[in-house]
């Protein structure tokens, strides 16, 4: 399922939404909510976190291996 989320300005009592070709001649559901700045801040934070660097599966395995090794260390070994 494809979804579109946009922040639009209302002109009078109307908004215009340009849809991708995939939506042509289909029935769609439209939900209109008042815009809240807090929502935009949360969305910006989510985008920042999702676009940030991530570890590969191999890097996670290496991290877990080192972590398990460190759990077995004794304090006197330092």
DAFENNOR-V549804 format. One record per residue. N is the residue number from 0. RES is the residue in one small letter. SS is DSSP state (alpha for helix, beta for strand, coil for the rest). PSI is psi in whole degrees, -180 to 180 (999 if undefined). Layout:
n=N res=RES ss=SS psi=PSI
n=N res=RES ss=SS psi=PSI
This chain:
n=0 res=x ss=coil psi=132
n=1 res=x ss=coil psi=138
n=2 res=x ss=coil psi=150
n=3 res=x ss=coil psi=133
n=4 res=x ss=coil psi=124
n=5 res=x ss=coil psi=150
n=6 res=x ss=coil psi=121
n=7 res=x ss=coil psi=153
n=8 res=x ss=coil psi=137
n=9 res=x ss=coil psi=131
n=10 res=x ss=beta psi=108
n=11 res=x ss=coil psi=-111
n=12 res=x ss=coil psi=24
n=13 res=x ss=beta psi=152
n=14 res=x ss=coil psi=155
n=15 res=x ss=coil psi=129
n=16 res=x ss=coil psi=117
n=17 res=x ss=coil psi=122
n=18 res=x ss=coil psi=152
n=19 res=x ss=coil psi=162
n=20 res=x ss=alpha psi=-32
n=21 res=x ss=alpha psi=-24
n=22 res=x ss=alpha psi=-5
n=23 res=x ss=coil psi=133
n=24 res=x ss=coil psi=33
n=25 res=x ss=coil psi=160
n=26 res=x ss=coil psi=134
n=27 res=x ss=coil psi=160
n=28 res=x ss=coil psi=131
n=29 res=x ss=coil psi=126
n=30 res=x ss=coil psi=126
n=31 res=x ss=coil psi=124
n=32 res=x ss=coil psi=148
n=33 res=x ss=coil psi=142
n=34 res=x ss=coil psi=135
n=35 res=x ss=coil psi=133
n=36 res=x ss=alpha psi=-37
n=37 res=x ss=alpha psi=-39
n=38 res=x ss=alpha psi=-43
n=39 res=x ss=alpha psi=-40
n=40 res=x ss=alpha psi=-44
n=41 res=x ss=alpha psi=-41
n=42 res=x ss=alpha psi=-39
n=43 res=x ss=alpha psi=-41
n=44 res=x ss=alpha psi=-45
n=45 res=x ss=alpha psi=-43
n=46 res=x ss=alpha psi=-43
n=47 res=x ss=alpha psi=-46
n=48 res=x ss=alpha psi=-41
n=49 res=x ss=alpha psi=-29
n=50 res=x ss=alpha psi=-8
n=51 res=x ss=coil psi=172
n=52 res=x ss=coil psi=147
n=53 res=x ss=coil psi=159
n=54 res=x ss=coil psi=144
n=55 res=x ss=coil psi=167
n=56 res=x ss=alpha psi=-39
n=57 res=x ss=alpha psi=-42
n=58 res=x ss=alpha psi=-38
n=59 res=x ss=alpha psi=-42
n=60 res=x ss=alpha psi=-44
n=61 res=x ss=alpha psi=-43
n=62 res=x ss=alpha psi=-46
n=63 res=x ss=alpha psi=-37
n=64 res=x ss=alpha psi=-48
n=65 res=x ss=alpha psi=-41
n=66 res=x ss=alpha psi=-44
n=67 res=x ss=alpha psi=-40
n=68 res=x ss=alpha psi=-43
n=69 res=x ss=alpha psi=-31
n=70 res=x ss=alpha psi=-28
n=71 res=x ss=coil psi=-10
n=72 res=x ss=coil psi=145
n=73 res=x ss=coil psi=148
n=74 res=x ss=alpha psi=-38
n=75 res=x ss=alpha psi=-17
n=76 res=x ss=alpha psi=-14
n=77 res=x ss=coil psi=999
